[in-house]
Amino acid sequence: MNRPLQRARPLSVVLLAGLLVALAVAAPPAAFAQSSQADLMKMNAQMTDSASSAAMIPQLRSFIVSAADSTYAGAMRQMLLRALISSHASPRQIAAAADSMAPYLPAQSDRRAAFYASVAQALSDRGAELPKALGFARRAMRELPADLGDSGALRPYVIENLGYAHFKSGNADSAIAYFTMALPTSPDSQRVLILIGSAYQKKGKLDAAIDTYVRSLAVFPGRDTTGLGELRAAYLKRYHTVQGLDARLAAARRTSREKVALEPRRHERPAPAWALNDLDGNLVESSSLAGKIVVMDFWGSWCGPCRMELPLFEALYEHYRGNDRIRFIGVNWERDRERHAELARDYVKNNNINFPVVIDPDQKAVSQYGIQGFPTVFLIDANGQIRYRNVGLAQDIEDILEAQLQSLLE
């Protein structure tokens, strides 16, 4: 599942922060007597808050004027740019600050591409200085390394922002072309799909707009609903009614759920029987779960991804613990066999884990279930057949597990 479109910090700010770190680290601490490198990092951290960043703008401008030859000048100019963006300064100020950064940019073309794209995004978001936004977006495209390939987030980010600058400038055809180019590397990006739908709608291509809006809203388990209003408006204009739209959306969401959460994780085989002790030393047998849907999590306290996944598993357990059709079980394996039960017991107690846990010091169940990595979560139907296997900590695993569980309850 994709993360929701809304982020704690815009990607432009994240990229600018990364560039600032590179500029500051490259400069010798002795070059700026008034501030140490640690001071710069502390100041940089304050740039995420609009009020504190606005208050620092005069101080940053003063330093840039008084210490123009300092090896920290690039970092300070970068910090000023971040402060201007975070404090919602005028687009003209942002564009001027970005222009002043050119002599200080690093040699690596991927970093320069990220910088120019982030500035283009900031200006396009504001809907002003759009010729400048297009110029920065085009420079980002030119800076993209030829050997970057289609992997990673930078290429689609740069292409998407060029499309976005065209979109905000009213160039719908160019926007569609670039958004479509970015889409294969981020096929479930709700933001890109919504923008494509908007571009189609501006051109009066209502059928294409409706199809794209539906696709954006159906992304599993997408939480961004900003395209819903535009979809309803386009649908009403096209069909003079919204009748049938909800059914169309529901069908698209079922298709996306199947594609993302269910089909890639199917693992059809009989669930092996097991008999293991719980944390109190009592024998628990798999036969006691017969006739129930079983959600079975293999984990260890030594496993970092497990420690991240267990609160999500616990939340799912708490949500469904009143459902008599479902049983949750955690199968713990620790590397220290002699202290196995102690380690598991302490971890469960210290982390408020309430779902039932059994221990597998001899890796009997681990072997029978063919565990290849921790954590691994199986969903077993009421007939004792494994239906889904989830290896590792996948993005949005809680939504995936719930979708799988719902499919067995239906």
HUKAQUI-V496913 format. One record per pair of residues at least 6 apart in sequence whose ideal C-beta (glycine too) atoms are under 8 Angstrom apart, sorted by sequence separation. I is the first residue (numbers start at 0). J is the second residue. If there is no record, write none. Layout:
BEGIN
i=I j=J
i=I j=J
END
This chain:
BEGIN
i=45 j=51
i=46 j=52
i=66 j=72
i=69 j=75
i=82 j=88
i=104 j=110
i=105 j=111
i=122 j=128
i=123 j=129
i=147 j=153
i=148 j=154
i=165 j=171
i=182 j=188
i=185 j=191
i=199 j=205
i=215 j=221
i=235 j=241
i=276 j=282
i=277 j=283
i=299 j=305
i=300 j=306
i=319 j=325
i=333 j=339
i=346 j=352
i=359 j=365
i=379 j=385
i=380 j=386
i=393 j=399
i=28 j=35
i=45 j=52
i=104 j=111
i=122 j=129
i=147 j=154
i=181 j=188
i=234 j=241
i=275 j=282
i=276 j=283
i=298 j=305
i=320 j=327
i=332 j=339
i=335 j=342
i=368 j=375
i=378 j=385
i=379 j=386
i=389 j=396
i=28 j=36
i=31 j=39
i=34 j=42
i=165 j=173
i=166 j=174
i=199 j=207
i=200 j=208
i=215 j=223
i=216 j=224
i=274 j=282
i=275 j=283
i=319 j=327
i=331 j=339
i=377 j=385
i=378 j=386
i=46 j=55
i=63 j=72
i=66 j=75
i=83 j=92
i=84 j=93
i=122 j=131
i=123 j=132
i=165 j=174
i=182 j=191
i=199 j=208
i=274 j=283
i=333 j=342
i=347 j=356
i=368 j=377
i=378 j=387
i=26 j=36
i=45 j=55
i=83 j=93
i=104 j=114
i=122 j=132
i=143 j=153
i=181 j=191
i=182 j=192
i=216 j=226
i=231 j=241
i=234 j=244
i=274 j=284
i=298 j=308
i=333 j=343
i=377 j=387
i=389 j=399
i=143 j=154
i=162 j=173
i=163 j=174
i=197 j=208
i=215 j=226
i=216 j=227
i=273 j=284
i=274 j=285
i=298 j=309
i=316 j=327
i=377 j=388
i=389 j=400
i=24 j=36
i=63 j=75
i=162 j=174
i=165 j=177
i=166 j=178
i=196 j=208
i=199 j=211
i=272 j=284
i=273 j=285
i=296 j=308
i=315 j=327
i=331 j=343
i=376 j=388
i=377 j=389
i=23 j=36
i=42 j=55
i=62 j=75
i=63 j=76
i=80 j=93
i=83 j=96
i=119 j=132
i=122 j=135
i=123 j=136
i=162 j=175
i=178 j=191
i=182 j=195
i=196 j=209
i=231 j=244
i=272 j=285
i=296 j=309
i=343 j=356
i=375 j=388
i=376 j=389
i=100 j=114
i=118 j=132
i=119 j=133
i=143 j=157
i=162 j=176
i=212 j=226
i=216 j=230
i=230 j=244
i=271 j=285
i=272 j=286
i=375 j=389
i=389 j=403
i=162 j=177
i=196 j=211
i=212 j=227
i=270 j=285
i=312 j=327
i=343 j=358
i=375 j=390
i=23 j=39
i=59 j=75
i=63 j=79
i=80 j=96
i=119 j=135
i=161 j=177
i=162 j=178
i=178 j=194
i=179 j=195
i=195 j=211
i=196 j=212
i=296 j=312
i=375 j=391
i=387 j=403
i=23 j=40
i=79 j=96
i=80 j=97
i=97 j=114
i=118 j=135
i=119 j=136
i=140 j=157
i=178 j=195
i=212 j=229
i=213 j=230
i=312 j=329
i=374 j=391
i=386 j=403
i=139 j=157
i=140 j=158
i=159 j=177
i=162 j=180
i=193 j=211
i=212 j=230
i=294 j=312
i=340 j=358
i=372 j=390
i=374 j=392
i=59 j=78
i=60 j=79
i=116 j=135
i=158 j=177
i=159 j=178
i=162 j=181
i=192 j=211
i=193 j=212
i=196 j=215
i=339 j=358
i=371 j=390
i=372 j=391
i=20 j=40
i=23 j=43
i=59 j=79
i=76 j=96
i=80 j=100
i=115 j=135
i=116 j=136
i=119 j=139
i=174 j=194
i=175 j=195
i=178 j=198
i=192 j=212
i=309 j=329
i=340 j=360
i=376 j=396
i=386 j=406
i=97 j=118
i=115 j=136
i=136 j=157
i=139 j=160
i=140 j=161
i=174 j=195
i=208 j=229
i=209 j=230
i=212 j=233
i=294 j=315
i=339 j=360
i=386 j=407
i=139 j=161
i=158 j=180
i=159 j=181
i=192 j=214
i=193 j=215
i=294 j=316
i=378 j=400
i=20 j=43
i=55 j=78
i=56 j=79
i=59 j=82
i=76 j=99
i=77 j=100
i=115 j=138
i=116 j=139
i=158 j=181
i=175 j=198
i=192 j=215
i=270 j=293
i=329 j=352
i=19 j=43
i=76 j=100
i=94 j=118
i=115 j=139
i=136 j=160
i=137 j=161
i=174 j=198
i=175 j=199
i=209 j=233
i=336 j=360
i=376 j=400
i=93 j=118
i=114 j=139
i=136 j=161
i=208 j=233
i=209 j=234
i=329 j=354
i=331 j=356
i=333 j=358
i=378 j=403
i=56 j=82
i=77 j=103
i=113 j=139
i=155 j=181
i=159 j=185
i=189 j=215
i=192 j=218
i=328 j=354
i=329 j=355
i=330 j=356
i=331 j=357
i=332 j=358
i=378 j=404
i=381 j=407
i=16 j=43
i=55 j=82
i=56 j=83
i=73 j=100
i=76 j=103
i=111 j=138
i=112 j=139
i=115 j=142
i=136 j=163
i=171 j=198
i=175 j=202
i=189 j=216
i=327 j=354
i=328 j=355
i=329 j=356
i=330 j=357
i=331 j=358
i=332 j=359
i=333 j=360
i=380 j=407
i=93 j=121
i=94 j=122
i=111 j=139
i=112 j=140
i=133 j=161
i=136 j=164
i=166 j=194
i=171 j=199
i=205 j=233
i=209 j=237
i=327 j=355
i=328 j=356
i=329 j=357
i=330 j=358
i=331 j=359
i=332 j=360
i=33 j=62
i=52 j=81
i=53 j=82
i=73 j=102
i=93 j=122
i=135 j=164
i=155 j=184
i=159 j=188
i=162 j=191
i=189 j=218
i=197 j=226
i=200 j=229
i=326 j=355
i=328 j=357
i=330 j=359
i=378 j=407
i=16 j=46
i=52 j=82
i=56 j=86
i=73 j=103
i=112 j=142
i=154 j=184
i=155 j=185
i=171 j=201
i=172 j=202
i=193 j=223
i=196 j=226
i=332 j=362
i=72 j=103
i=73 j=104
i=90 j=121
i=111 j=142
i=112 j=143
i=133 j=164
i=159 j=190
i=163 j=194
i=166 j=197
i=171 j=202
i=187 j=218
i=205 j=236
i=206 j=237
i=217 j=248
i=294 j=325
i=296 j=327
i=298 j=329
i=300 j=331
i=39 j=71
i=46 j=78
i=53 j=85
i=56 j=88
i=90 j=122
i=93 j=125
i=112 j=144
i=132 j=164
i=133 j=165
i=159 j=191
i=162 j=194
i=166 j=198
i=169 j=201
i=187 j=219
i=189 j=221
i=193 j=225
i=197 j=229
i=205 j=237
i=216 j=248
i=292 j=324
i=293 j=325
i=294 j=326
i=295 j=327
i=296 j=328
i=297 j=329
i=298 j=330
i=299 j=331
i=301 j=333
i=52 j=85
i=53 j=86
i=109 j=142
i=155 j=188
i=190 j=223
i=193 j=226
i=196 j=229
i=200 j=233
i=219 j=252
i=291 j=324
i=292 j=325
i=293 j=326
i=294 j=327
i=295 j=328
i=296 j=329
i=297 j=330
i=298 j=331
i=299 j=332
i=300 j=333
i=301 j=334
i=320 j=353
i=332 j=365
i=12 j=46
i=52 j=86
i=94 j=128
i=108 j=142
i=109 j=143
i=149 j=183
i=187 j=221
i=189 j=223
i=192 j=226
i=196 j=230
i=213 j=247
i=217 j=251
i=291 j=325
i=292 j=326
i=293 j=327
i=294 j=328
i=295 j=329
i=296 j=330
i=298 j=332
i=299 j=333
i=320 j=354
i=330 j=364
i=12 j=47
i=31 j=66
i=39 j=74
i=43 j=78
i=46 j=81
i=53 j=88
i=90 j=125
i=93 j=128
i=108 j=143
i=109 j=144
i=129 j=164
i=132 j=167
i=133 j=168
i=149 j=184
i=213 j=248
i=216 j=251
i=217 j=252
i=291 j=326
i=293 j=328
i=295 j=330
i=297 j=332
i=299 j=334
i=330 j=365
i=42 j=78
i=46 j=82
i=49 j=85
i=50 j=86
i=91 j=127
i=108 j=144
i=132 j=168
i=155 j=191
i=193 j=229
i=216 j=252
i=219 j=255
i=220 j=256
i=317 j=353
i=34 j=71
i=48 j=85
i=49 j=86
i=84 j=121
i=90 j=127
i=91 j=128
i=94 j=131
i=123 j=160
i=189 j=226
i=196 j=233
i=214 j=251
i=217 j=254
i=218 j=255
i=219 j=256
i=316 j=353
i=31 j=69
i=43 j=81
i=47 j=85
i=49 j=87
i=80 j=118
i=89 j=127
i=90 j=128
i=97 j=135
i=109 j=147
i=129 j=167
i=130 j=168
i=213 j=251
i=217 j=255
i=288 j=326
i=313 j=351
i=316 j=354
i=8 j=47
i=30 j=69
i=31 j=70
i=39 j=78
i=46 j=85
i=129 j=168
i=219 j=258
i=313 j=352
i=30 j=70
i=31 j=71
i=113 j=153
i=116 j=156
i=120 j=160
i=123 j=163
i=219 j=259
i=220 j=260
i=288 j=328
i=310 j=350
i=313 j=353
i=30 j=71
i=90 j=131
i=112 j=153
i=116 j=157
i=119 j=160
i=123 j=164
i=126 j=167
i=219 j=260
i=309 j=350
i=313 j=354
i=332 j=373
i=119 j=161
i=122 j=164
i=300 j=342
i=312 j=354
i=27 j=70
i=113 j=156
i=120 j=163
i=123 j=166
i=300 j=343
i=309 j=352
i=26 j=70
i=109 j=153
i=113 j=157
i=116 j=160
i=119 j=163
i=123 j=167
i=26 j=71
i=112 j=157
i=116 j=161
i=119 j=164
i=283 j=328
i=300 j=345
i=300 j=346
i=26 j=73
i=23 j=71
i=26 j=74
i=22 j=73
i=23 j=74
i=22 j=74
i=19 j=74
i=22 j=77
i=275 j=330
i=273 j=330
i=324 j=381
i=19 j=77
i=296 j=354
i=18 j=77
i=19 j=78
i=280 j=340
i=15 j=77
i=19 j=81
i=278 j=340
i=312 j=374
i=276 j=340
i=312 j=376
i=15 j=80
i=16 j=81
i=278 j=343
i=309 j=374
i=15 j=81
i=278 j=344
i=308 j=374
i=297 j=364
i=187 j=255
i=297 j=365
i=305 j=373
i=308 j=376
i=12 j=81
i=15 j=84
i=278 j=347
i=304 j=373
i=305 j=374
i=304 j=374
i=297 j=368
i=302 j=373
i=12 j=84
i=187 j=259
i=283 j=355
i=302 j=374
i=11 j=84
i=12 j=85
i=297 j=370
i=283 j=357
i=299 j=373
i=298 j=373
i=297 j=373
i=298 j=374
i=297 j=374
i=277 j=355
i=278 j=356
i=296 j=374
i=297 j=375
i=277 j=356
i=278 j=357
i=296 j=375
i=297 j=376
i=325 j=404
i=25 j=105
i=277 j=357
i=278 j=358
i=296 j=376
i=297 j=377
i=22 j=103
i=276 j=357
i=277 j=358
i=295 j=376
i=275 j=357
i=276 j=358
i=294 j=376
i=295 j=377
i=315 j=397
i=22 j=105
i=275 j=358
i=294 j=377
i=295 j=378
i=314 j=397
i=325 j=408
i=21 j=105
i=275 j=359
i=293 j=377
i=294 j=378
i=295 j=379
i=308 j=392
i=324 j=408
i=293 j=378
i=294 j=379
i=307 j=392
i=311 j=396
i=315 j=400
i=319 j=404
i=18 j=104
i=292 j=378
i=293 j=379
i=311 j=397
i=315 j=401
i=18 j=105
i=292 j=379
i=304 j=391
i=305 j=392
i=275 j=363
i=292 j=380
i=304 j=392
i=308 j=396
i=312 j=400
i=21 j=110
i=275 j=364
i=292 j=381
i=311 j=400
i=315 j=404
i=273 j=363
i=291 j=381
i=273 j=364
i=290 j=381
i=18 j=110
i=271 j=364
i=273 j=367
i=289 j=383
i=18 j=113
i=17 j=113
i=18 j=114
i=271 j=367
i=271 j=368
i=14 j=113
i=15 j=114
i=14 j=114
i=14 j=116
i=15 j=117
i=14 j=117
i=11 j=116
i=12 j=117
i=11 j=117
i=294 j=400
i=10 j=117
i=11 j=118
i=270 j=377
i=11 j=120
i=270 j=379
i=10 j=120
i=11 j=121
i=294 j=404
i=9 j=120
i=266 j=377
i=9 j=121
i=292 j=404
i=270 j=383
i=269 j=383
i=270 j=384
i=9 j=124
i=269 j=384
i=270 j=385
i=292 j=407
i=268 j=384
i=269 j=385
i=292 j=408
i=267 j=384
i=268 j=385
i=267 j=385
i=266 j=385
i=267 j=386
i=266 j=386
i=265 j=386
i=266 j=387
i=265 j=387
i=266 j=388
i=264 j=387
i=264 j=388
i=264 j=389
i=261 j=387
i=264 j=399
i=260 j=398
i=260 j=399
i=264 j=403
i=259 j=399
i=261 j=402
i=10 j=152
i=260 j=402
i=261 j=403
i=260 j=403
i=261 j=406
i=10 j=156
i=256 j=402
i=220 j=395
i=220 j=398
i=219 j=398
i=220 j=402
i=219 j=402
i=4 j=189
i=1 j=187
i=3 j=189
i=4 j=190
i=1 j=188
i=1 j=189
i=4 j=193
i=1 j=218
i=4 j=221
i=5 j=222
i=3 j=221
i=4 j=222
i=5 j=223
i=0 j=219
i=3 j=222
i=4 j=223
i=0 j=220
i=1 j=221
i=3 j=223
i=0 j=221
i=4 j=225
i=0 j=259
i=0 j=260
i=2 j=394
i=1 j=394
i=2 j=395
i=0 j=394
i=1 j=395
i=0 j=395
i=0 j=398
i=0 j=399
END
